[in-house]
């Protein structure tokens, strides 16, 4: 397609494609048309990527904090200068509205700037010892890393892994989703242009299970960073265990939203409905289960349905689009199954519930209410524009529902009662809790979950520390 880049892998600083390799068609989710063919790695490509990563680590671990910071700051400037082009590519291959993609590109720039600062701030500590003795705790890069990034945020997901590894002094092999490769390649390009040595970062694509098994079987790889589903995360953790590879796992969620009867219902509905349709609901921290106190249930339900029904759905590049298509053909099919199951168990469809048109992967913003707890959507992450609204009598019942599932990524609560806010912050089982806030993320905020939503954090100082190990040196 005109205006969409040619696709390749990057190994040892070289663009790798052709050569009879298998390919994967990258589709425009708004039209279903093929944008480009993506070359997939074979075993030899992966072996070469590992070899380059080993060389890159030997070089980059000795680099100064200033050198690493200069690369990240340079990449941030390039991303900011070219944010519109980054956004256009991301929207073409992932589908989200252009404004969301541009915001994502600018967030990458801010994240690189923060990680650049961490290069100087991550300095370990010296311990108090008796006279004549000395003990120092050093932070050292863990080693070559393998990172796997999903398609829902095609820019920020690879950027947070690449940026943290580079700041820590690690080399990295990144495999972004085959559905959205051009965005990740653009991130790699600005890092190279900013002066990153060729062997420090490699970008490969391929059959996911083949790539993960090959890379994680290598004794060279010392760190795994994965963002994706809980099922796949558990599988990768088992593979990583064989070589005692350190892991960071940002896995599935099922965001509860507790709405109490002391709030301005109209204001809350406006904020949470927009958060639900952001990126077509394909957000790991998306609000999903709306746990509403009974005194305001009818008003909330009515307002939420009206807001979702009024959402403008269209091509991500079109003016006025508030929600684009789903990212691939699997997602509308999954939404149809969730809706049919819930309806069959007695849930009420207040708005939506169906595909839109016969071109691309569009699905209506959908709200279900009075959804039985045994409905699949109440127990499995929908990962789409599906809001589940139920009524609860009091705070204890609402907290119990919020904590019912094995997931614990992000949760939200809306109340003007200060004492209740403190109780909720303590009682809700999640890695991130937004109280009277629709957002839980920021470049300086650790991003991660608990329970089956994973372990470890990205972003913030913790994101860089996840690529480092501690060494204690004692002297007498």
Secondary structure by P-SEA (a helix, b strand, c coil): cccccbbbbbcccccccccccbbbbbbccccccccbbbbbbcaaaaaaaaaaaaaaaaccccccaaaaaaaaaaaaaaaaaaaaaaaaaaaaaccccaaaaaaaaaaaaaaaaaaaaaccccccccccccccbbbbbbbbbccbbbbbbbcccccaaaaaaaaaaaaacccbbbbccccccaaaaaaaaaaaaaccccccbbbbbcaaaaaaaaaaacccccbbbbbccaaaaaaaaaaaaacccccccbbbbbbbbbbccccaaaaaaaaaaaaaaccccccccccccccccccaaaaaaaaaaaaaaaccccccccccccccccccaaaaaaaaaaaaaaaaacccccccccccccccccccbbbbcccccccccccccccccbbbbbccccaaaaaaaaaccccccbbbbbcccaaaaaaaaaccccccccccccccccccbbbbccccccccccccaaaaaaabbbbbbbcc
